[in-house]
Amino acid sequence: MGEMFRSQEIPGKGYGVIAVREIQEGELLLSEPPLIQVPWWVRHSMYPQVEKKEFLERAVKHLDKKKREEFWSLHDSKVPDGAEKTIVGIWRTNNFALGVSGPKANNGLFLKMSRFNHSCSPSAEFHWNQRKGRQEIRSVRNISKGEEITISYFTNQVAVLNQRGRKEYLQSHYGFPCDCSACSLQGAEREKNDWERAEISRLEDRIERLFYDIEEEEDPEVDKLQSDVDSDLTNSKLIGGNLNSCKNNQPIPNCHQSDEDNSSCEDVNHNYIQNNIDSSDSKDLVDQSHTTLQDNGNLNFTNQNIKHTPCEDEDKDEQCVLEGLNLCFIRLELMKRLGLKIVSQLQVYKLVYDTAMEWDFPEKAVTAAQSAAGLSTTLYGSGSMEWSSWKSRLQHAQKYININQNS
């Protein structure tokens, strides 16, 4: 494989990772076991903060001298000015969930991975390889020689915030002002980028309304834009809503939940997220525009504010589902354009595939499986279990179409 990157000091950023050759999309950049691993139950003990501190102190004590020095060389974004680094501070700054983020997710710290800086439009993405017990990083696009290689530190809950909200979040949780390409946009470009990120959340809400019967209590004090975005950012918990499937009363999947996330997101204050949706920057655009999908699959911004009317009888269920599937593809196109995590895109594709097969839209399922198989190759590698799973889904949908055509 050869050397693909080197860690070096970057002005204004501390250490970072620079490509030493041209890197193609989907190349494996790093496969690293955790230096320290904290099991999930430590966070749920009777005294979790004390338990975690003692656990980490024991773990660092048992490292050899070289590893311990490397641990202490890592950044601590939690330390006050003039104070010394702490073990807990370094851990909180640099650890990642091992697999799906959740109450029973273990967390790990990685020496090499910790040198990768954040970008809101990253060039690489990480995932936990459970079979190998390693965190892997792969390029998600082509990377030029001499370019910094970046990953995303947060989930899509934060990624859909506008520029100001993301910058304030990163300053608060990691101690740096983000200057990535997305956070450096100005004027009309920034407004468009902010609007597209908010539209990802609004589309999620519309899709829920189409796939599921939802009765909401009216709250005149809640701004329309704020309500739509907040419903997605708070794990799709709709205020005063009853969530029922149009068909089988199945719970809706959380299709934007990140597979992996830096566990400093345990500290996320959802009120912080909600209060930092800058409606003043995007409300006019929301009132005037809506995304539609053209026949060629490209996004088109029209001067129409398309509003969805929930299905009122079973005869309209199929139309609701078809419209929801089309909106899923629009949402996915936005996620791709903005560089949101592939693992989150795959979760949306899974929702599309399952819904399309259930409601007898196999052509939509084929489209979803084809795209998801390509993304799985990028994130997990050709021949991976994830790639094989999507190829199997694709074959199943194609077989279903052939059977129907021949019957």
C-alpha positions as CSV (number, residue, x, y, z in Angstrom):
1,M,0.0,0.0,0.0
2,G,2.9,2.4,0.7
3,E,2.9,5.5,2.7
4,M,-0.2,7.7,1.9
5,F,0.0,10.4,4.5
6,R,2.2,12.0,7.1
7,S,1.3,13.8,10.4
8,Q,2.8,17.2,10.7
9,E,2.2,20.6,12.3
10,I,-0.2,22.8,10.3
11,P,-0.2,26.6,11.1
12,G,-3.2,27.5,13.2
13,K,-4.3,23.9,13.6
14,G,-1.7,22.0,15.6
15,Y,-1.1,18.6,14.1
16,G,-2.8,17.4,11.0
17,V,-2.6,14.7,8.3
18,I,-1.3,15.5,4.8
19,A,-1.5,13.2,1.7
20,V,2.0,12.4,0.3
21,R,0.6,11.0,-2.9
22,E,-2.6,11.1,-5.0
23,I,-5.3,9.1,-3.2
24,Q,-8.3,7.6,-5.0
25,E,-11.8,7.4,-3.6
26,G,-12.3,4.3,-1.4
27,E,-8.6,3.7,-0.5
28,L,-7.9,2.4,3.0
29,L,-5.9,5.1,4.7
30,L,-5.7,3.7,8.3
31,S,-6.6,0.5,10.2
32,E,-5.8,1.0,13.9
33,P,-6.7,-0.8,17.1
34,P,-7.7,1.4,20.1
35,L,-4.9,2.4,22.5
36,I,-7.5,2.6,25.3
37,Q,-11.0,1.1,25.2
38,V,-13.7,2.0,27.7
39,P,-16.7,-0.4,27.9
40,W,-20.2,1.1,27.8
41,W,-21.1,0.0,31.3
42,V,-18.6,2.5,32.8
43,R,-20.9,5.3,31.6
44,H,-23.9,3.7,33.4
45,S,-22.3,2.9,36.7
46,M,-23.6,4.4,39.9
47,Y,-20.9,7.0,39.8
48,P,-20.0,7.2,36.1
49,Q,-17.6,10.2,36.2
50,V,-15.6,8.8,39.1
51,E,-15.6,5.3,37.5
52,K,-14.5,6.7,34.2
53,K,-11.7,8.7,35.7
54,E,-10.4,5.8,37.7
55,F,-10.7,3.5,34.7
56,L,-8.7,5.9,32.4
57,E,-6.0,6.5,35.0
58,R,-5.4,2.7,35.4
59,A,-5.3,2.3,31.6
60,V,-2.8,5.1,31.1
61,K,-0.6,3.8,34.0
62,H,-0.3,0.4,32.3
63,L,0.8,1.9,28.9
64,D,4.5,1.5,28.1
65,K,6.6,4.7,28.3
66,K,6.5,5.5,24.6
67,K,2.7,5.0,24.3
68,R,2.1,7.0,27.5
69,E,4.2,9.9,26.1
70,E,2.2,9.8,22.9
71,F,-1.0,9.8,24.8
72,W,0.0,13.0,26.7
73,S,1.0,14.6,23.4
74,L,-2.6,14.6,22.3
75,H,-4.7,17.7,22.4
76,D,-6.9,18.5,25.4
77,S,-9.7,20.9,24.4
78,K,-11.2,20.9,27.9
79,V,-8.3,22.3,29.8
80,P,-8.6,26.0,30.9
81,D,-6.0,28.5,29.8
82,G,-2.8,28.1,31.8
83,A,-3.9,24.8,33.3
84,E,-2.3,21.4,32.7
85,K,-3.8,18.7,30.6
86,T,-5.8,16.0,32.2
87,I,-6.3,12.3,31.3
88,V,-10.1,12.8,31.2
89,G,-9.7,16.0,29.1
90,I,-7.6,14.2,26.5
91,W,-10.0,11.3,26.5
92,R,-13.0,13.5,26.0
93,T,-11.3,15.4,23.2
94,N,-10.0,12.4,21.2
95,N,-12.2,9.3,21.8
96,F,-14.6,7.8,19.3
97,A,-17.6,5.4,19.6
98,L,-16.7,1.8,18.5
99,G,-19.6,1.1,16.1
100,V,-23.1,2.4,16.3
101,S,-23.5,5.3,18.8
102,G,-25.8,4.5,21.6
103,P,-26.2,3.6,25.3
104,K,-24.3,0.3,24.9
105,A,-21.5,1.6,22.5
106,N,-17.9,1.1,23.7
107,N,-15.5,3.9,23.1
108,G,-11.9,4.0,22.1
109,L,-8.9,6.4,21.7
110,F,-6.6,6.1,18.8
111,L,-3.2,7.7,18.5
112,K,-2.9,8.0,14.7
113,M,-6.6,8.7,14.2
114,S,-6.5,11.5,16.7
115,R,-4.2,13.5,14.3
116,F,-6.9,13.8,11.7
117,N,-8.6,17.2,11.8
118,H,-12.2,18.0,11.3
119,S,-14.0,19.3,8.3
120,C,-17.7,19.9,7.7
121,S,-17.0,18.6,4.2
122,P,-14.5,15.8,4.9
123,S,-12.4,13.9,2.5
124,A,-12.4,10.7,4.5
125,E,-14.6,8.8,6.8
126,F,-14.1,6.3,9.6
127,H,-15.9,3.2,10.7
128,W,-15.4,0.5,13.3
129,N,-14.5,-2.9,11.9
130,Q,-15.9,-5.2,14.5
131,R,-14.5,-8.4,13.0
132,K,-10.9,-7.0,13.1
133,G,-11.3,-4.9,16.2
134,R,-9.9,-1.8,14.4
135,Q,-11.1,1.6,13.5
136,E,-10.7,2.1,9.7
137,I,-10.5,5.3,7.7
138,R,-11.1,5.4,3.9
139,S,-11.1,8.3,1.5
140,V,-14.6,9.3,0.3
141,R,-13.3,11.2,-2.7
142,N,-10.1,11.7,-4.6
143,I,-7.5,13.6,-2.6
144,S,-4.6,15.5,-4.1
145,K,-1.0,15.2,-3.1
146,G,-0.2,17.8,-0.4
147,E,-3.9,18.2,0.6
148,E,-4.9,17.8,4.2
149,I,-7.0,14.7,4.9
150,T,-10.0,15.4,7.1
151,I,-12.8,13.5,8.8
152,S,-16.1,14.7,10.4
153,Y,-16.2,14.8,14.2
154,F,-19.9,15.0,14.6
155,T,-23.2,13.3,13.7
156,N,-25.7,14.6,11.2
157,Q,-27.6,16.2,14.0
158,V,-24.9,18.8,14.1
159,A,-24.0,18.6,10.4
160,V,-27.4,20.0,9.4
161,L,-26.8,23.2,11.5
162,N,-26.0,26.4,9.6
163,Q,-22.5,27.7,9.5
164,R,-22.8,29.8,12.6
165,G,-24.3,26.9,14.6
166,R,-21.6,24.4,13.5
167,K,-18.8,26.9,14.3
168,E,-20.1,27.6,17.7
169,Y,-20.6,23.9,18.4
170,L,-17.0,23.1,17.5
171,Q,-15.6,26.0,19.4
172,S,-17.7,24.9,22.5
173,H,-16.9,21.2,22.3
174,Y,-13.5,21.0,20.7
175,G,-12.0,24.5,21.4
176,F,-11.3,25.5,17.8
177,P,-13.0,27.8,15.2
178,C,-13.7,25.7,12.1
179,D,-12.3,27.2,8.9
180,C,-13.1,24.3,6.5
181,S,-14.4,25.0,3.0
182,A,-18.0,25.0,4.2
183,C,-17.4,27.2,7.1
184,S,-15.4,29.7,4.9
185,L,-18.3,30.3,2.5
186,Q,-19.7,33.9,2.4
187,G,-22.7,35.7,1.0
188,A,-25.0,33.9,-1.3
189,E,-22.9,30.7,-1.3
190,R,-23.1,30.5,2.5
191,E,-26.9,31.2,2.4
192,K,-27.4,28.4,-0.1
193,N,-25.2,26.0,1.9
194,D,-27.1,26.8,5.1
195,W,-30.5,26.4,3.3
196,E,-29.5,23.0,1.9
197,R,-28.5,21.7,5.3
198,A,-31.7,22.8,6.8
199,E,-33.6,21.3,3.9
200,I,-32.2,17.9,4.8
201,S,-34.0,18.1,8.1
202,R,-37.2,19.5,6.6
203,L,-37.3,16.7,4.0
204,E,-37.0,14.2,6.8
205,D,-40.1,15.7,8.5
206,R,-42.0,15.6,5.2
207,I,-41.0,12.0,4.6
208,E,-42.2,11.0,8.0
209,R,-45.6,12.7,7.3
210,L,-45.9,10.7,4.0
211,F,-44.8,7.3,5.4
212,Y,-46.7,7.7,8.7
213,D,-49.9,9.2,10.0
214,I,-48.9,12.0,12.3
215,E,-51.3,14.1,14.3
216,E,-49.5,17.2,15.7
217,E,-50.7,19.6,18.4
218,E,-50.6,23.2,17.1
219,D,-48.2,25.4,19.0
220,P,-48.5,29.1,17.8
221,E,-45.3,30.0,19.7
222,V,-43.2,27.6,17.6
223,D,-41.8,29.0,14.4
224,K,-42.5,26.8,11.4
225,L,-38.9,26.6,10.3
226,Q,-37.7,26.0,13.9
227,S,-40.3,23.3,14.4
228,D,-39.5,21.4,11.2
229,V,-35.7,21.4,11.9
230,D,-36.0,20.7,15.6
231,S,-38.2,17.6,14.9
232,D,-35.3,16.1,13.1
233,L,-32.5,17.3,15.3
234,T,-34.1,15.8,18.4
235,N,-34.0,12.2,17.0
236,S,-37.4,12.7,15.3
237,K,-39.3,13.0,18.5
238,L,-42.3,15.0,17.3
239,I,-43.9,17.4,19.9
240,G,-47.3,16.1,20.7
241,G,-47.2,13.6,17.8
242,N,-48.6,10.1,17.4
243,L,-46.4,8.1,15.1
244,N,-48.2,5.3,13.3
245,S,-47.3,3.4,10.2
246,C,-49.7,3.7,7.3
247,K,-49.5,0.0,6.9
248,N,-48.1,-2.2,9.7
249,N,-47.6,0.3,12.6
250,Q,-43.8,-0.2,12.4
251,P,-41.6,2.3,14.2
252,I,-39.8,4.7,11.8
253,P,-36.1,4.1,11.5
254,N,-33.8,6.9,12.6
255,C,-32.4,7.4,9.1
256,H,-29.9,10.2,10.0
257,Q,-28.3,8.6,13.1
258,S,-24.6,8.3,12.7
259,D,-23.0,4.9,12.7
260,E,-20.0,6.3,14.6
261,D,-19.5,9.5,16.4
262,N,-16.8,11.1,18.6
263,S,-18.2,10.4,22.0
264,S,-17.8,13.9,23.1
265,C,-21.3,14.1,21.6
266,E,-22.4,12.5,24.8
267,D,-22.2,16.1,26.1
268,V,-24.4,17.5,23.3
269,N,-27.1,19.7,24.8
270,H,-30.0,19.5,22.5
271,N,-31.2,22.9,23.6
272,Y,-27.9,24.2,22.3
273,I,-28.6,22.6,18.9
274,Q,-32.2,23.9,18.8
275,N,-31.3,27.4,19.8
276,N,-28.6,27.7,17.2
277,I,-30.7,27.2,14.1
278,D,-30.4,30.6,12.5
279,S,-33.8,31.0,10.9
280,S,-33.0,34.6,10.0
281,D,-30.4,33.4,7.4
282,S,-32.6,31.0,5.7
283,K,-36.3,31.7,6.3
284,D,-36.8,33.8,3.2
285,L,-35.3,31.1,1.0
286,V,-37.6,28.5,2.6
287,D,-40.6,30.6,1.9
288,Q,-39.7,31.0,-1.7
289,S,-38.0,27.8,-2.8
290,H,-38.3,24.1,-2.7
291,T,-36.1,21.3,-4.1
292,T,-37.4,19.0,-6.8
293,L,-35.8,16.2,-8.6
294,Q,-35.6,16.5,-12.4
295,D,-35.8,13.6,-14.8
296,N,-32.0,13.5,-15.1
297,G,-31.7,13.1,-11.3
298,N,-30.3,16.6,-10.7
299,L,-31.7,18.9,-8.1
300,N,-33.7,21.8,-9.3
301,F,-34.6,24.8,-7.1
302,T,-38.1,26.1,-8.1
303,N,-40.0,29.1,-6.9
304,Q,-42.7,27.0,-5.3
305,N,-43.3,26.2,-1.7
306,I,-44.7,22.7,-2.0
307,K,-46.7,21.7,1.0
308,H,-47.7,18.1,1.8
309,T,-51.2,17.2,2.8
310,P,-51.2,14.1,5.0
311,C,-53.0,11.0,3.6
312,E,-56.6,10.9,4.8
313,D,-57.6,7.4,3.6
314,E,-56.1,4.1,2.7
315,D,-56.6,4.7,-1.1
316,K,-54.0,7.4,-0.9
317,D,-51.4,5.4,1.0
318,E,-49.6,4.2,-2.1
319,Q,-49.3,7.8,-3.5
320,C,-48.0,9.0,-0.1
321,V,-45.3,6.3,-0.1
322,L,-44.3,7.0,-3.7
323,E,-43.9,10.7,-3.0
324,G,-42.0,9.9,0.2
325,L,-39.6,7.7,-1.8
326,N,-39.0,10.5,-4.3
327,L,-38.2,12.9,-1.5
328,C,-35.8,10.4,0.0
329,F,-33.8,10.6,-3.2
330,I,-33.8,14.4,-3.1
331,R,-32.6,14.2,0.5
332,L,-29.8,11.8,-0.5
333,E,-28.7,14.0,-3.3
334,L,-28.3,16.9,-0.8
335,M,-26.5,14.7,1.7
336,K,-24.0,13.7,-1.0
337,R,-23.5,17.2,-2.3
338,L,-22.8,18.5,1.2
339,G,-20.5,15.7,2.1
340,L,-22.5,14.2,5.0
341,K,-21.4,10.9,6.2
342,I,-21.8,7.9,3.9
343,V,-23.0,5.7,6.8
344,S,-25.9,8.1,7.2
345,Q,-26.7,8.0,3.5
346,L,-26.7,4.2,3.7
347,Q,-29.3,4.3,6.4
348,V,-31.5,6.4,4.2
349,Y,-31.0,4.0,1.3
350,K,-32.0,1.1,3.7
351,L,-35.2,2.9,4.5
352,V,-35.9,3.5,0.8
353,Y,-35.1,-0.1,-0.1
354,D,-37.3,-1.7,2.6
355,T,-40.2,0.7,2.0
356,A,-40.0,0.2,-1.8
357,M,-40.1,-3.6,-1.5
358,E,-42.9,-3.5,1.0
359,W,-45.1,-1.3,-1.1
360,D,-44.3,-3.0,-4.4
361,F,-42.0,-0.4,-6.0
362,P,-39.1,-2.7,-6.9
363,E,-37.6,-0.3,-9.4
364,K,-37.0,2.2,-6.6
365,A,-35.5,-0.5,-4.6
366,V,-33.1,-1.4,-7.4
367,T,-32.0,2.3,-7.7
368,A,-31.4,2.4,-4.0
369,A,-29.4,-0.8,-3.9
370,Q,-27.2,0.1,-6.8
371,S,-26.3,3.4,-5.2
372,A,-25.8,1.9,-1.8
373,A,-23.6,-0.9,-3.1
374,G,-21.3,1.8,-4.6
375,L,-21.2,3.7,-1.4
376,S,-20.5,0.5,0.6
377,T,-17.4,-0.1,-1.7
378,T,-16.2,3.4,-0.8
379,L,-16.7,3.2,2.9
380,Y,-16.1,-0.5,3.6
381,G,-14.2,-1.8,0.6
382,S,-15.0,-4.1,-2.3
383,G,-15.9,-7.6,-1.1
384,S,-16.9,-6.4,2.4
385,M,-19.9,-7.9,4.2
386,E,-21.7,-4.6,3.8
387,W,-21.0,-4.5,0.1
388,S,-22.1,-8.1,-0.2
389,S,-25.3,-7.4,1.7
390,W,-26.3,-4.6,-0.7
391,K,-25.4,-6.7,-3.7
392,S,-27.8,-9.4,-2.4
393,R,-30.6,-6.8,-1.9
394,L,-30.0,-5.7,-5.5
395,Q,-30.2,-9.2,-6.9
396,H,-33.4,-9.8,-4.9
397,A,-35.1,-6.7,-6.2
398,Q,-34.1,-7.5,-9.8
399,K,-35.3,-11.1,-9.4
400,Y,-38.6,-9.8,-8.1
401,I,-39.0,-7.5,-11.2
402,N,-38.2,-10.4,-13.6
403,I,-40.7,-12.7,-11.9
404,N,-43.4,-10.1,-12.2
405,Q,-42.6,-9.4,-15.8
406,N,-42.8,-13.1,-16.7
407,S,-46.0,-13.9,-14.8
